[in-house]
Amino acid sequence: MSADDFKPEKWTSSANEALKVSIVGENAVQFSPLFTYPIYGDSEKIYGYKDLVIHLAFDSITFKPYVNVKYSAKLKDDEVVDVQEKLLSFLPQNDVIVRDEAKWVDCFTEERKIHDLPDSFKKVSEYSLNGEEYVIYKTSLIDDFVRKMHRRVQIFSILFIEAANYIDETDSNWEVFWLLNKKSKKLVGFVTTYRYWHYLGGQSFDENIDQKFRAKISQFLIFPPYQDKGHGSCLYDAIVQSWLLNKNITEITVEDPNEAFDDLRDRNDLQRLRKMGFDTILQKNSQLSDKALESSRKSFKLEERQFNRLLEMLLLSNNSPLFELRVKKRLFIKNYDALNQTDPDEAKEALQNSFELVKDDYRRIIESINTSEV
């Protein structure tokens, strides 16, 4: 060995680059994760290996997992982590084929023959996209088949959703929505959702026998090979529509959405409000009372912050003079303490700058909808 071989960087790999994730159908589609810190630490670095490659593959239908770790050299050091064991600890126990690719192919080929969805898969919606038919199902986690499938796919949540954690499959309030290709049965994506009891006040609690819930979207994932094709919007809209029809769901929320999901949510919610006639109501009477607005918010089952954002977007798209007044009032109240301690001219400028940023962001979302509709 040369002196160069003793340099730490020669034995350090990026975990995000070393981990190669594949979904295998007629062809294998390989991609890299966005995050590996839950598995390999905050630095997302792996020390002690040369030419490290960690293969994590899944069958496109059954999602039977396969792991194979390759490297040209490994340090004999107690501090060198066993990358294979680390990865296996996040995969379903006794359900992973390690290194033996032929055995893995045989296993998922046999599974495919009996891979029939049980009655616990309740169809929610269907749609067509690019000449293919897709179907969305809803399940609880009490079914053994569902638990097996969820245990296989849940690692995608921590690899592609920042700050995601594995959910408690013993909690009956969790439900999973599954998106599949209707003909091929290939799994396209999944969403974990949760129901919170919603206390509506003493009188409602005393008089209403039916329990009311807030429904929360927790982990929303379209697998990388199927992203940027419109599946996310179709899946999100199907989930929301099913909750709008459920009289026990009073409000729809989202857990810590990232910017990409915020955009998807805004576009679909805005289009929905237009289709449901709320835009027309605003055009005829933009100065709706607080009581009327609250009644509309509840009928759309939107949380307050999201409803107010959509209301502002609609006012902007309608060129309503109330848009600027409403946004600036909100920004002033939100930043009152800071603005109150600032020179009046500087505070006015800061408020105007914040307003322009909000307006530009809303325009970006509105224009993306208008462009897609052309």
C-alpha positions in Angstrom: 0.0 0.0 0.0 1.2 3.5 -0.8 1.0 6.5 1.6 -1.9 7.8 -0.4 -3.9 4.7 0.6 -3.9 5.9 4.2 -5.7 9.1 3.5 -9.2 9.0 5.1 -10.9 10.4 2.0 -9.7 7.3 0.1 -11.9 5.2 2.4 -14.9 7.5 2.6 -18.0 7.3 0.5 -21.1 9.4 0.1 -23.9 7.2 1.3 -26.3 8.9 -1.1 -24.1 8.0 -4.0 -23.1 4.5 -2.8 -26.7 3.4 -2.3 -28.2 2.4 -5.7 -32.0 1.8 -5.5 -33.7 -0.1 -8.3 -37.2 -1.0 -9.2 -37.2 -4.0 -11.5 -39.9 -4.8 -14.1 -39.4 -5.7 -17.7 -36.4 -3.4 -17.2 -34.5 -2.2 -14.2 -34.8 1.5 -13.3 -32.0 2.7 -11.0 -31.9 5.9 -9.0 -30.2 7.4 -6.0 -31.9 8.3 -2.7 -32.3 11.9 -1.5 -31.5 11.1 2.1 -29.6 8.4 3.9 -29.0 10.0 7.3 -31.5 7.8 9.1 -29.5 4.8 8.1 -25.9 5.9 7.9 -25.8 9.0 10.1 -26.2 12.8 9.8 -23.1 13.3 7.7 -24.4 10.7 5.1 -20.8 9.5 4.8 -19.6 5.9 5.1 -16.0 5.2 6.3 -13.9 2.1 5.8 -14.7 1.0 2.3 -13.2 1.4 -1.2 -15.4 1.4 -4.3 -18.5 0.9 -2.2 -21.7 0.1 -4.0 -24.9 -0.9 -2.0 -27.6 -2.4 -4.3 -31.1 -2.2 -2.9 -33.6 -3.6 -5.5 -37.4 -4.2 -5.5 -39.7 -6.1 -7.7 -42.1 -3.6 -9.4 -45.2 -5.6 -8.3 -44.5 -7.4 -5.1 -41.7 -5.1 -3.9 -39.8 -8.1 -2.6 -36.5 -6.6 -1.5 -32.9 -7.6 -2.5 -29.6 -6.4 -1.1 -26.1 -6.8 -2.4 -23.1 -4.9 -1.0 -19.9 -4.7 -3.1 -16.5 -3.1 -2.5 -12.9 -3.6 -3.5 -11.4 -3.3 0.0 -12.5 -2.8 3.7 -10.5 -1.6 6.6 -10.1 -3.9 9.6 -11.3 -1.3 12.1 -13.8 -1.6 14.9 -15.2 1.7 14.0 -16.1 0.6 10.4 -19.9 0.0 10.3 -21.4 -3.0 8.7 -23.2 -1.2 5.9 -25.3 -4.3 5.0 -26.5 -4.9 8.6 -27.4 -1.2 8.9 -29.5 -1.4 5.8 -31.1 -4.6 6.7 -32.2 -3.2 10.1 -34.6 -0.9 8.1 -36.0 -3.6 5.9 -38.6 -6.3 6.9 -37.0 -9.0 9.0 -36.6 -12.4 7.3 -38.1 -11.0 4.0 -34.9 -9.8 2.2 -32.8 -11.8 -0.2 -29.1 -11.0 0.2 -26.6 -11.4 -2.6 -28.4 -14.3 -4.3 -30.0 -12.6 -7.3 -31.3 -15.8 -8.9 -33.0 -16.7 -5.7 -34.6 -13.3 -5.5 -35.9 -13.5 -9.0 -37.4 -16.9 -8.3 -39.0 -15.7 -5.1 -40.8 -12.7 -6.6 -41.7 -14.6 -9.7 -43.5 -17.1 -7.5 -45.1 -14.4 -5.4 -46.4 -12.7 -8.5 -48.5 -15.8 -9.3 -50.5 -15.4 -6.1 -50.3 -11.6 -5.8 -54.0 -10.9 -5.6 -55.2 -8.0 -3.6 -57.4 -9.0 -0.7 -60.9 -7.6 0.0 -59.3 -5.2 2.5 -58.2 -3.1 -0.6 -61.1 -0.8 -1.1 -61.2 0.9 -4.5 -61.2 4.7 -4.2 -60.8 5.9 -7.7 -59.5 5.2 -11.2 -58.0 7.4 -13.9 -56.3 7.2 -17.3 -52.9 8.8 -18.0 -50.8 8.5 -21.1 -52.8 5.6 -22.4 -52.6 3.6 -19.2 -55.2 2.8 -16.6 -54.5 3.3 -12.9 -56.5 2.5 -9.8 -56.2 3.8 -6.2 -57.1 1.7 -3.2 -57.4 2.4 0.5 -56.5 0.0 3.3 -56.0 -0.1 7.0 -52.9 -1.8 8.5 -54.8 -4.6 10.2 -54.5 -7.0 7.2 -51.4 -9.2 7.1 -51.0 -8.7 3.3 -51.2 -4.9 3.8 -48.6 -5.0 6.6 -46.2 -7.1 4.5 -46.5 -4.7 1.6 -46.1 -1.6 3.8 -43.1 -3.0 5.6 -41.5 -3.5 2.1 -42.1 0.0 0.8 -41.8 2.1 4.0 -38.0 2.5 3.5 -38.8 4.7 0.5 -40.3 7.2 2.9 -37.0 7.8 4.8 -35.0 7.7 1.6 -37.1 10.3 -0.2 -39.0 12.4 2.4 -36.9 14.5 4.8 -37.5 13.9 8.5 -39.8 10.9 7.8 -40.2 8.1 10.3 -41.7 4.7 10.3 -45.3 4.7 11.5 -46.8 2.6 14.2 -48.6 -0.1 12.3 -50.5 -1.2 15.5 -52.4 2.2 15.5 -55.7 1.6 13.9 -56.0 5.3 12.9 -53.4 4.9 10.1 -54.7 4.2 6.6 -52.6 3.6 3.4 -53.6 4.6 -0.1 -52.0 2.6 -2.9 -51.6 3.6 -6.5 -51.3 0.7 -9.0 -51.2 0.2 -12.8 -54.5 -1.5 -13.3 -53.2 -3.9 -16.0 -49.7 -4.7 -14.9 -50.3 -4.4 -11.1 -47.1 -2.4 -10.8 -47.1 -0.3 -7.7 -46.7 3.4 -8.6 -46.8 5.1 -5.2 -48.4 5.1 -1.7 -49.6 7.5 0.9 -49.9 7.1 4.6 -52.7 9.0 6.3 -53.9 9.5 9.9 -57.2 10.4 11.5 -57.3 12.6 14.6 -60.4 13.0 16.7 -61.8 16.5 16.1 -63.5 18.1 19.2 -66.1 20.5 17.8 -67.4 21.9 21.1 -69.4 20.8 24.1 -72.9 20.9 22.5 -71.7 19.1 19.4 -70.0 16.5 21.5 -73.1 15.9 23.6 -75.5 15.7 20.7 -73.6 14.0 17.9 -73.2 10.3 18.1 -70.8 10.1 15.1 -67.2 10.9 15.9 -65.6 13.6 13.8 -62.0 13.5 12.6 -59.3 15.6 11.0 -57.6 13.6 8.2 -53.9 14.1 7.8 -51.7 13.2 4.8 -48.4 12.1 6.4 -46.1 10.4 3.8 -46.9 11.0 0.2 -44.7 9.2 -2.3 -44.7 8.5 -6.1 -41.8 6.2 -6.8 -39.0 8.0 -8.8 -39.6 6.2 -12.2 -43.2 7.5 -12.2 -42.6 11.1 -11.0 -43.3 14.2 -13.1 -46.0 12.5 -15.1 -49.1 13.7 -13.3 -49.6 10.8 -10.9 -49.2 12.9 -7.8 -52.0 15.3 -8.7 -54.3 12.3 -9.6 -53.5 10.6 -6.3 -53.9 13.7 -4.1 -57.2 14.7 -5.7 -58.6 11.2 -5.3 -57.7 11.1 -1.6 -59.2 14.6 -1.0 -62.4 13.7 -2.9 -62.9 10.6 -0.9 -62.5 12.6 2.3 -65.0 15.3 1.1 -67.6 12.5 0.7 -66.9 11.2 4.2 -69.2 12.9 6.6 -67.0 12.0 9.5 -64.0 13.9 8.1 -64.3 17.6 9.0 -60.9 18.9 8.0 -58.0 17.9 5.7 -54.4 18.6 6.8 -50.9 17.8 5.7 -47.9 16.9 7.9 -44.8 19.1 7.3 -45.1 19.4 3.4 -42.0 20.2 1.4 -42.0 22.9 -1.3 -42.8 20.4 -4.1 -45.8 19.0 -2.3 -47.0 22.5 -1.2 -47.1 23.4 -4.9 -48.9 20.2 -5.8 -51.4 20.9 -3.1 -51.9 24.5 -4.0 -52.5 23.8 -7.6 -55.0 21.0 -7.0 -56.9 22.8 -4.2 -57.1 26.0 -6.3 -58.5 24.1 -9.2 -61.0 22.3 -7.0 -62.3 25.5 -5.5 -62.8 26.9 -9.0 -64.7 23.7 -10.1 -66.9 23.9 -6.9 -67.9 27.5 -7.8 -66.1 29.4 -5.1 -64.2 31.5 -7.6 -67.5 32.6 -9.2 -68.9 33.5 -5.8 -65.8 35.7 -5.1 -66.1 37.4 -8.5 -69.7 38.4 -7.7 -69.0 39.3 -4.1 -65.4 39.5 -3.1 -66.3 41.2 0.3 -67.7 38.1 1.9 -68.3 38.3 5.6 -66.1 36.4 8.0 -69.0 34.1 8.7 -69.6 33.3 5.1 -65.9 32.7 4.5 -65.7 30.4 7.5 -68.8 28.5 6.3 -67.1 28.0 2.9 -63.8 26.9 4.5 -65.7 24.2 6.5 -67.6 23.0 3.4 -64.3 22.5 1.6 -62.8 20.9 4.7 -59.6 23.0 4.4 -57.5 24.0 7.4 -57.5 27.8 8.0 -54.0 28.6 6.7 -54.5 26.7 3.5 -58.0 28.2 2.9 -56.6 31.8 3.4 -53.8 31.1 0.9 -56.2 29.9 -1.7 -58.6 32.8 -1.0 -55.7 35.2 -1.6 -54.7 33.4 -4.8 -58.3 33.7 -6.2 -58.4 37.4 -5.3 -55.2 37.9 -7.2 -56.3 35.9 -10.2 -59.5 38.0 -10.3 -57.5 41.3 -10.0 -59.5 42.2 -6.9 -58.3 45.3 -5.1 -58.9 43.4 -1.8 -55.9 41.2 -2.6 -53.3 43.7 -1.5 -55.3 44.9 1.5 -55.9 41.3 2.7 -52.3 40.2 2.2 -50.7 43.2 3.8 -53.0 43.0 6.8 -52.1 39.4 7.3 -48.3 40.1 7.0 -48.6 43.1 9.3 -50.3 41.1 12.0 -47.9 38.2 11.6 -44.8 40.5 11.9 -46.3 43.1 14.2 -43.7 43.0 16.9 -40.7 43.3 14.5 -42.4 46.0 12.4 -43.5 48.0 15.5 -39.8 48.3 16.6 -38.6 49.4 13.2 -38.4 52.9 11.7 -41.8 53.6 10.0 -40.3 54.1 6.5 -38.2 50.9 6.8 -41.2 49.0 8.2 -43.3 50.2 5.2 -40.6 49.0 2.8 -40.2 45.7 4.5 -44.0 45.1 4.4 -44.1 46.0 0.7 -41.1 43.7 -0.1 -42.9 40.8 1.7 -46.1 41.5 -0.2 -44.3 41.4 -3.5 -42.7 38.0 -2.7 -46.1 36.6 -1.8 -47.6 38.0 -5.0 -44.8 36.6 -7.2 -45.2 33.2 -5.6 -49.0 33.2 -6.1 -48.6 34.2 -9.7 -46.1 31.4 -10.3 -48.7 28.9 -9.0 -51.6 30.5 -11.0 -49.6 30.6 -14.2 -48.6 26.9 -13.8 -52.3 26.0 -13.7 -53.2 28.2 -16.7 -50.3 26.7 -18.7 -51.3 23.1 -17.9 -54.9 23.9 -19.0 -53.8 25.2 -22.4 
